[in-house]
Amino acid sequence: MGRRLLCLLTGLWLLVLGTLDLATAHEVRPALLQITQSAPGDYVVVWKQPTVGSMGLKIRPHLSSGVLEARPAREYSAPGFLIREWRITGGPGLQGQTLQIDGLSQSVTDVLVRIVRPDGQTITAVIKPVNPAYLIDSGGPPAGPAGVAIPAYLGLGVEHIAGGVDHLAFVLALLLLIGPGWRIVKAISAFTLAHSITLGAAALGVVKVDSGLVEILIALSIVFVARELLRPRDAPPTLARRSPWIVALVFGLLHGLGFAGAVAEIGLPKGEELGALLLFNLGVEIGQLAFIGAALVVMAGLRRLQPVLPGGWTPIARLAPAYAIGGVAAFWLLERFGALGAAG
């Protein structure tokens, strides 16, 4: 009964959350500001701003010197992003300037900042809505480790999975299908192994896939597991019930490609791709395990409360979680099909 109540509550939560943010169900994507210096007063500024459909988030970068108030040298769209580029020649140096992101405090996204100095050293930082400004000090040593800033990519991995409602919906449906015990450990291990492989392969350019197709298949994976939740327990066992680790392994490959899309969009620091990728993947695993741990704690607590819970579940109450999870996933599926058709 405890597991069924957890299913009902979390299923309804997913339904509400899905309808609030259907267009960005996969993730809360960060923006990226990269400054590449060839000399103290010569640099190229590239701003990648997330978009939903044809609309961009209402955020904009400003440098205290005012050089970004000029019209960009280039402005174009890429899947999921609006990109602007400024080329500064003979301008003020970056040292001591303040980078301000207008509108960030009213958003739920972060801005990844990467500054490549003339000597090749790289400063990486993350600007968050709670403090949408960053003081640039390019005169002394880097503010963090040259190349990869551990908090940046580790934190982005955690935030990615926390905002990845569809990934969490799949993990939750798998947990509810299998229940606590050794079998869920085996299934989640298979899921982790699979998405780690495809995350690395796709992010490093070993394999290339259409991101729109991947998003459709991810939604299908959730629909598949939700359908398994609807099957009567006395029905002939399917592959998903006999060997759920196989299903987790296969669908984990798809979800890893989805994770790789986020890494490709925010970019990897040149020469430090492997380290940044490992940190991002570790952040994803930390977030995923925290989610699973919280769900298991709630399930255990509800089992202890079972004697005082209302008895007798109606068929509708028993089926509500699967319909809620599957319904949201089906909506994502239709929406992503529509987006793929529009893009084509």
C-alpha positions in Angstrom: 0.0 0.0 0.0 2.9 2.4 0.8 4.3 2.0 -2.7 0.9 2.6 -4.3 0.4 5.8 -2.3 3.9 7.0 -3.3 3.0 6.2 -6.9 -0.2 8.2 -6.7 1.4 11.3 -5.0 4.4 11.4 -7.3 2.3 10.7 -10.4 0.1 13.6 -9.7 3.2 15.8 -9.0 4.6 14.8 -12.3 1.4 15.7 -14.0 1.3 19.2 -12.5 5.0 19.7 -13.2 4.8 18.5 -16.7 1.9 20.8 -17.6 3.8 23.8 -16.1 6.9 23.3 -18.1 6.3 20.9 -21.0 8.5 22.7 -23.5 11.6 22.3 -21.3 10.8 18.9 -19.8 14.2 17.5 -20.5 16.2 20.0 -18.6 16.7 23.6 -17.3 19.5 24.4 -19.8 22.2 26.9 -18.8 23.3 29.8 -21.0 26.9 30.1 -22.0 29.1 33.2 -22.3 32.5 32.5 -23.7 35.2 35.2 -24.0 38.3 34.4 -26.0 41.1 36.9 -25.8 43.9 37.3 -28.3 45.3 40.4 -26.5 44.2 42.3 -23.4 41.9 44.6 -25.4 41.1 42.2 -28.3 38.5 39.5 -27.6 35.5 37.6 -29.1 32.4 37.3 -26.9 30.0 34.5 -27.8 26.6 34.4 -26.0 24.4 31.2 -26.3 21.0 31.9 -24.9 18.5 29.0 -24.4 15.2 29.2 -26.4 11.9 27.5 -26.1 10.5 27.1 -29.6 11.0 30.5 -31.3 11.2 32.4 -27.9 14.3 33.1 -26.0 14.7 33.6 -22.3 14.6 37.2 -21.3 18.2 37.4 -20.1 21.1 39.5 -21.6 24.8 39.9 -20.8 26.4 43.3 -20.0 30.0 44.2 -19.3 30.6 47.3 -17.2 32.6 48.9 -20.0 29.5 48.9 -22.2 31.1 47.0 -25.2 28.2 44.5 -25.3 25.7 47.4 -25.9 26.8 47.5 -29.5 25.1 45.5 -32.2 26.5 42.0 -32.4 28.8 41.1 -35.3 26.8 37.9 -35.8 23.4 36.7 -34.6 21.9 33.4 -35.6 19.8 30.5 -34.3 20.8 26.9 -33.5 18.5 24.1 -32.2 17.4 25.3 -28.7 19.6 28.4 -28.7 20.0 32.0 -29.9 23.6 32.8 -30.5 25.2 36.3 -30.5 28.8 37.2 -31.2 30.7 40.4 -30.5 34.3 41.1 -31.8 36.1 43.7 -29.7 39.3 45.3 -31.1 41.4 47.8 -29.2 38.7 48.0 -26.4 39.0 48.1 -22.7 40.7 45.1 -21.0 38.7 42.6 -19.1 40.5 43.0 -15.8 38.2 44.6 -13.2 35.1 44.6 -15.4 31.9 43.3 -14.0 29.8 40.8 -16.0 26.1 41.3 -15.3 23.3 39.1 -16.6 20.1 41.2 -16.7 16.9 39.2 -16.1 18.8 36.2 -14.6 17.3 36.7 -11.1 13.8 36.2 -12.6 14.8 32.9 -14.2 15.7 29.4 -13.0 18.7 28.9 -15.3 22.4 29.4 -14.7 25.1 31.0 -16.9 28.3 29.1 -17.5 31.2 31.6 -18.1 34.4 30.6 -19.8 37.2 33.1 -20.3 40.2 32.0 -22.4 43.2 34.2 -21.8 45.9 35.0 -24.4 48.3 32.6 -22.7 45.8 29.8 -23.1 44.7 29.6 -19.4 41.0 29.3 -18.8 38.8 30.6 -16.1 35.4 28.9 -15.7 32.6 30.1 -13.4 28.9 29.7 -13.0 26.6 32.7 -12.5 23.4 31.9 -10.6 20.1 33.8 -10.3 20.7 34.5 -6.7 23.8 36.6 -7.6 23.7 37.5 -11.4 27.0 39.3 -11.5 30.7 38.2 -11.8 33.8 40.3 -11.2 36.5 39.5 -13.8 40.1 39.5 -12.7 42.2 38.5 -15.7 45.4 40.1 -14.4 46.4 37.6 -11.8 46.2 33.8 -11.6 42.9 32.1 -12.6 40.2 32.3 -10.0 39.9 28.5 -10.1 41.9 25.6 -11.6 43.0 26.2 -15.1 40.7 24.4 -17.5 38.0 22.6 -15.6 36.4 24.3 -12.6 35.2 21.3 -10.5 32.2 23.1 -9.0 31.0 24.2 -12.4 30.6 20.9 -14.3 29.8 18.9 -11.2 27.1 21.3 -10.2 25.8 21.5 -13.8 25.5 17.7 -13.8 23.4 17.7 -10.6 21.2 20.6 -11.8 20.7 18.8 -15.1 19.3 15.7 -13.6 17.3 17.7 -11.1 15.7 19.6 -13.9 15.4 16.6 -16.2 11.8 15.7 -15.3 11.6 13.1 -18.1 14.8 11.2 -16.8 13.5 11.2 -13.3 10.1 10.1 -14.4 11.7 7.0 -16.1 13.8 6.2 -13.0 10.7 6.6 -10.8 8.6 4.4 -13.0 11.3 1.8 -13.0 11.6 1.9 -9.2 7.8 1.5 -8.8 7.8 -1.4 -11.3 10.5 -3.3 -9.5 10.2 -2.2 -5.9 13.1 -1.9 -3.4 15.6 -4.7 -3.2 18.5 -6.2 -5.0 16.7 -6.1 -8.4 16.4 -2.3 -8.4 20.1 -2.0 -7.5 20.9 -4.2 -10.5 18.6 -2.3 -12.8 19.9 1.2 -11.8 23.5 0.0 -12.2 22.7 -1.1 -15.7 21.0 2.2 -16.4 24.0 4.1 -15.1 26.5 2.1 -17.1 24.5 2.5 -20.3 24.0 6.2 -20.1 27.6 6.8 -19.0 28.8 5.1 -22.2 26.6 7.0 -24.6 27.1 10.3 -22.7 30.8 10.0 -23.2 30.7 8.7 -26.8 28.2 11.4 -28.0 29.8 14.3 -26.0 33.2 13.5 -27.4 31.9 13.3 -30.9 32.4 9.5 -31.4 28.7 9.1 -32.3 26.3 11.7 -33.7 22.6 11.4 -33.5 19.6 13.7 -34.1 18.7 15.3 -30.7 15.0 15.6 -31.7 14.8 11.8 -32.4 16.5 11.1 -29.1 14.0 13.2 -27.2 11.1 11.3 -28.9 12.6 7.9 -27.9 13.2 9.1 -24.3 9.5 9.9 -24.1 8.6 6.5 -25.6 10.8 4.8 -22.9 8.7 6.4 -20.2 5.4 5.4 -21.9 6.7 1.8 -22.1 7.5 1.5 -18.4 4.2 3.2 -17.5 2.4 0.7 -19.6 4.1 -2.1 -17.7 2.8 -0.6 -14.4 -0.8 -1.1 -15.8 -0.4 -4.8 -16.3 -2.1 -7.0 -13.7 0.3 -8.7 -11.3 -1.1 -12.1 -12.3 -0.5 -11.5 -16.0 2.2 -13.5 -17.8 5.5 -11.9 -16.9 7.1 -9.7 -19.6 10.7 -9.1 -20.2 10.5 -5.9 -18.2 9.3 -7.8 -15.2 11.5 -10.9 -15.6 14.7 -9.0 -16.4 14.2 -5.3 -15.8 18.0 -4.7 -15.9 17.9 -5.4 -19.7 15.2 -2.8 -20.2 17.2 -0.3 -18.0 20.3 -1.0 -20.0 18.7 -0.5 -23.4 16.8 2.7 -22.4 19.9 3.9 -20.5 21.7 4.2 -23.9 19.0 6.6 -25.1 19.0 8.7 -21.9 22.8 9.0 -22.1 22.4 10.6 -25.6 20.0 13.0 -24.0 22.5 13.9 -21.3 25.1 14.4 -24.0 22.9 16.9 -25.7 23.1 19.1 -22.6 26.9 18.8 -22.6 27.2 19.7 -26.3 25.0 22.7 -25.8 27.0 24.2 -22.9 30.3 23.1 -24.4 33.4 21.5 -23.0 36.6 23.4 -22.2 39.3 22.9 -24.9 42.0 20.4 -23.8 40.0 19.4 -20.7 37.0 17.7 -22.3 37.5 14.3 -20.5 37.8 15.9 -17.0 34.8 18.1 -17.5 32.8 15.2 -18.9 33.6 13.0 -15.9 32.6 15.7 -13.5 29.3 16.3 -15.3 28.6 12.6 -15.3 29.5 12.4 -11.6 27.1 15.2 -10.9 24.3 13.4 -12.8 24.9 10.3 -10.7 24.9 12.2 -7.5 21.5 13.8 -8.4 20.1 10.5 -9.6 21.1 8.6 -6.5 19.8 11.3 -4.2 16.4 11.1 -6.0 16.3 7.3 -5.7 17.4 7.5 -2.0 14.7 10.0 -1.2 12.0 7.9 -3.0 13.1 4.7 -1.1 13.0 6.6 2.2 9.4 7.8 1.5 8.4 4.2 0.5 9.9 2.8 3.7 8.1 5.5 5.8 4.8 4.8 4.1 5.1 1.0 4.7 5.5 1.8 8.4 2.3 3.9 8.3 0.4 1.2 6.4 -1.6 0.0 9.4 -3.2 3.5 9.8 -3.7 4.2 6.1 -7.2 3.9 4.6 -7.7 0.3 3.4 -9.2 -0.8 0.1 -7.8 1.0 -3.0 -10.3 1.5 -5.8 -9.2 0.4 -9.3 -8.9 4.1 -10.3 -6.6 4.8 -7.4 -4.4 1.9 -8.3 -4.1 2.8 -11.9 -3.8 6.6 -11.4 0.1 6.7 -11.0 0.7 4.8 -14.3 -1.8 7.0 -16.1 -0.3 10.1 -14.7 3.3 9.2 -15.6 2.3 7.7 -18.9 0.0 10.6 -19.8 2.7 13.3 -19.2 5.1 11.2 -21.3 2.6 10.8 -24.1 2.1 14.5 -24.1 5.9 15.0 -24.3 5.9 12.5 -27.2 3.3 14.3 -29.2 5.0 17.7 -28.5 8.4 16.4 -29.6 7.0 14.9 -32.7 5.5 18.3 -33.5 8.8 20.1 -32.8 10.7 17.6 -35.0 8.1 18.1 -37.8 8.4 21.9 -37.6 12.1 21.8 -37.6 12.0 19.6 -40.7 
